[in-house]
Amino acid sequence: MDQSLVHSARETLVEGVGRRDFVRAVAAIGAGVGVAGVAAGCTRTGSAASTLGAPKVLQPGEGNIGGNHYLQSTPDQVLWGYVPNVHAKPVLQMKSGETITIDAVSHEGILEDQGRNPVAYFGSKGVSQSDVLTDAIAIAAEYRRTPRNFDKDGPHVVTGPVFVEGAQPGDVLKIETLEATPRVPYGVVSSRHGKGALARTPDGNAPAGITLDEVMPPVSQDHRPNPDPTKYGDAFTFTAIEDGYGVMRYQKASVRFPLDPFMGMMGVAFSQDTDLTAASANSIPPTLGGGNIDIRLLGVGSTFYLPVFAEGALFYAGDPHHAMGSGEVALTAMEGSLRGTFRLTVCKPKTGDAPSVAYHYPFAETADLWVPIGLSDPDASVNGQINDLNVAMRRAVVNALDFLEFDRGMERATAYAYLSAAADFSVSQVVDRTVGVHAQISKSHFK
């Protein structure tokens, strides 16, 4: 056992993390999560990275695996660019309340505009081949489950689905994140043309509110169309991990920011289509089944609730992040492969085991916050796509009102006034076609 991690966990506890976080740490130990996961679980949001240092490379099967079950990302089982539909064949089955450790693989470094060769791509950044994940290498070279169309498919490597015994449509799947450990000591932030907060519109014009001179990446660097995606002119910022911080270097200086690892994509099967590459199963837009939800609060110690649409729920994960700012404006977070451990529990209607909103809409919480969520168009692009933040905001407010009225017993008018006076509403992301807003309601206000 790594004694430095033991010392770090001990020091975190000694400093006083509060009763809730201590209980959460004990629960994590009971679930079999390793010391790194417990240390991260004991810290407040935004500080988990302080226990990580410069992580060792976690190749498949190496290091601590804390879950009751373990799932790797292999070319013959993952989906690249799509999420499992309700007809998908599970790759693993587990009981409700058990834990699972998943080795998730980041898409950055393996995509077509980066050459689809992670050894060469990361090698150009000074990374040795031994520090490139073997599962990333295998997926880039051997993935054949679906044809790859870089301009149409999602970028994400999606691991699963996992069948959770007892889950039926109408239930809720409760997803507790117990561990989120970087598998590599580096990540990538990408800005691709046609996407991001400042991207040009499909007709080549500037989006409302900015000029062509303000588009990012600059129009002069956009070399589309081109039969070779590596010639598109997309921008990538390689980011090292040093002492628990992401480090970006520019000119003769650098900027450092704390890591806050979380899985950008956690979901259950939602699409009713049988086609693996149906538009409704594209991995980019989040849906009522979760998916690419991209809420930075969903790290260690968080709980994510999703309505179930298929027998067994069919849970999947992907899009691992080392750090992300709310909004994810450039297109991606600091993307990097993670080892995540989750407890998956089935919640039945009228038991009180899940917030009432969660039986029809994604909902989250942390030790300190309730997090109602709003999406602009959560039906998986079935009837086109709405990416209006006003729509997402209204839905987040309605879901927050429903929670306060039906779960906390507040009169709706009082709840509306409370949200205006004391709750925060944050932009989750603006880059996933379906945009998101989430509320942050402090639990301490209700003691």
RAPE-V444926 format. One record per residue. N is the residue number from 0. OMEGA is omega in whole degrees, -180 to 180 (NA if undefined). D_LAST is the distance of its C-alpha to the last C-alpha in whole Angstrom. Layout:
n;omega;d_last
N;OMEGA;D_LAST
N;OMEGA;D_LAST
This chain:
n;omega;d_last
0;-179;40
1;-175;39
2;178;38
3;178;37
4;177;34
5;-180;34
6;-180;34
7;179;31
8;-180;29
9;-178;29
10;179;29
11;180;25
12;-178;24
13;-178;25
14;176;24
15;-177;20
16;-179;19
17;-174;15
18;-177;14
19;-178;14
20;177;17
21;178;19
22;180;18
23;178;19
24;178;22
25;179;23
26;179;23
27;178;25
28;179;28
29;180;28
30;179;29
31;180;31
32;-178;30
33;-175;32
34;180;31
35;179;31
36;179;29
37;-180;27
38;178;27
39;-178;26
40;-178;23
41;-175;22
42;177;22
43;177;20
44;179;21
45;-177;24
46;-178;25
47;-176;26
48;-176;30
49;179;30
50;-171;31
51;-176;33
52;173;36
53;-171;39
54;171;39
55;178;42
56;179;43
57;175;42
58;-179;45
59;176;44
60;-178;44
61;176;44
62;-177;41
63;175;38
64;-167;37
65;-175;34
66;172;33
67;-180;35
68;-179;37
69;-178;38
70;175;40
71;176;42
72;-178;43
73;-174;47
74;-176;49
75;-178;50
76;-179;46
77;167;44
78;-179;44
79;178;45
80;-179;44
81;178;42
82;-179;40
83;174;40
84;-175;41
85;179;40
86;-172;44
87;176;43
88;-180;45
89;175;42
90;-180;43
91;178;41
92;-178;39
93;178;36
94;174;34
95;-180;30
96;176;28
97;-179;31
98;180;31
99;174;33
100;-177;34
101;171;36
102;-179;38
103;-177;38
104;176;41
105;177;40
106;-177;43
107;-177;43
108;180;47
109;-176;48
110;-175;48
111;-180;52
112;174;51
113;176;51
114;-180;54
115;179;52
116;-174;53
117;178;50
118;180;53
119;-177;55
120;-178;52
121;175;50
122;178;53
123;178;54
124;178;51
125;180;52
126;179;50
127;-179;52
128;-180;53
129;179;51
130;173;48
131;-175;48
132;-179;46
133;178;49
134;174;47
135;178;47
136;-178;50
137;-179;51
138;-180;49
139;-174;51
140;-167;54
141;-177;54
142;-179;51
143;-173;53
144;177;51
145;175;51
146;-180;53
147;173;52
148;-171;52
149;-177;50
150;-176;50
151;-175;49
152;169;47
153;-180;43
154;-164;43
155;169;41
156;-172;42
157;-176;40
158;-177;39
159;9;39
160;178;39
161;179;37
162;179;37
163;-174;34
164;177;35
165;-179;34
166;179;33
167;175;34
168;-176;34
169;175;31
170;173;29
171;171;26
172;179;27
173;-175;24
174;178;25
175;178;23
176;-177;25
177;-178;26
178;172;28
179;-173;30
180;175;33
181;179;36
182;180;39
183;-179;41
184;-180;41
185;176;41
186;-178;40
187;170;42
188;-175;40
189;174;43
190;-176;43
191;-179;46
192;-179;48
193;-180;47
194;-178;43
195;-176;40
196;-175;39
197;-179;42
198;173;45
199;175;48
200;-178;48
201;179;50
202;176;53
203;-180;53
204;175;52
205;175;49
206;-179;45
207;175;44
208;178;43
209;178;45
210;178;49
211;179;51
212;-177;51
213;178;47
214;175;47
215;-15;46
216;-176;48
217;-179;50
218;-179;53
219;-180;56
220;-178;54
221;-176;54
222;173;57
223;-9;56
224;179;58
225;-180;59
226;-179;60
227;-179;58
228;179;55
229;179;55
230;-178;57
231;-176;54
232;179;53
233;-174;50
234;-180;48
235;178;46
236;178;44
237;-174;44
238;180;42
239;171;42
240;179;39
241;178;40
242;177;37
243;180;34
244;167;35
245;-176;37
246;174;40
247;-180;42
248;178;45
249;-176;47
250;-180;50
251;-178;50
252;177;46
253;174;43
254;-177;40
255;179;37
256;-176;33
257;173;31
258;175;31
259;-169;28
260;175;29
261;178;28
262;-180;30
263;-177;31
264;169;32
265;-175;30
266;171;31
267;-178;33
268;-178;36
269;-178;36
270;178;40
271;-178;42
272;177;45
273;-179;47
274;-179;49
275;-176;47
276;175;48
277;179;47
278;-179;45
279;179;42
280;177;41
281;-172;42
282;-174;39
283;-174;39
284;172;36
285;-177;33
286;174;33
287;176;31
288;-180;31
289;-179;30
290;-173;32
291;-171;33
292;172;29
293;174;29
294;-171;26
295;180;25
296;-171;22
297;176;23
298;-178;24
299;-180;24
300;180;20
301;174;20
302;-178;20
303;-178;22
304;-179;23
305;173;26
306;-177;28
307;-178;31
308;-178;34
309;174;37
310;-179;37
311;-180;36
312;-179;34
313;-179;36
314;175;34
315;180;35
316;179;34
317;179;36
318;-178;36
319;-178;34
320;171;33
321;178;33
322;178;31
323;171;31
324;177;30
325;-176;28
326;180;31
327;-162;33
328;-175;36
329;178;39
330;-179;39
331;169;37
332;165;35
333;-174;36
334;177;37
335;-175;38
336;-179;38
337;164;35
338;-179;35
339;173;32
340;-174;30
341;167;28
342;-178;27
343;-175;28
344;178;26
345;177;27
346;-178;25
347;179;26
348;174;26
349;176;24
350;-175;22
351;-178;19
352;179;20
353;175;19
354;-177;18
355;180;20
356;-173;21
357;180;22
358;175;25
359;-176;27
360;177;26
361;-178;25
362;-178;21
363;171;19
364;172;16
365;178;16
366;-173;13
367;-169;12
368;160;13
369;-171;13
370;171;17
371;-171;19
372;173;23
373;177;26
374;-177;29
375;-175;32
376;-168;35
377;-176;33
378;174;36
379;174;38
380;-177;41
381;-178;42
382;-175;43
383;-176;43
384;175;41
385;179;38
386;-177;37
387;180;35
388;177;32
389;179;32
390;179;32
391;180;29
392;-180;27
393;-179;27
394;177;26
395;179;23
396;180;22
397;180;23
398;176;21
399;178;18
400;179;19
401;180;19
402;-178;16
403;-180;14
404;-170;16
405;-179;17
406;-178;14
407;174;11
408;179;14
409;170;14
410;-172;18
411;-180;19
412;178;20
413;179;17
414;178;16
415;178;19
416;179;18
417;-179;15
418;-180;17
419;-176;19
420;-165;17
421;-178;15
422;175;16
423;174;18
424;-175;21
425;173;24
426;178;27
427;178;27
428;180;31
429;-168;34
430;-174;37
431;-177;36
432;168;38
433;-178;35
434;-174;33
435;172;29
436;176;26
437;177;22
438;175;19
439;-178;16
440;-175;13
441;178;10
442;-178;7
443;179;6
444;-172;6
445;179;4
446;NA;0
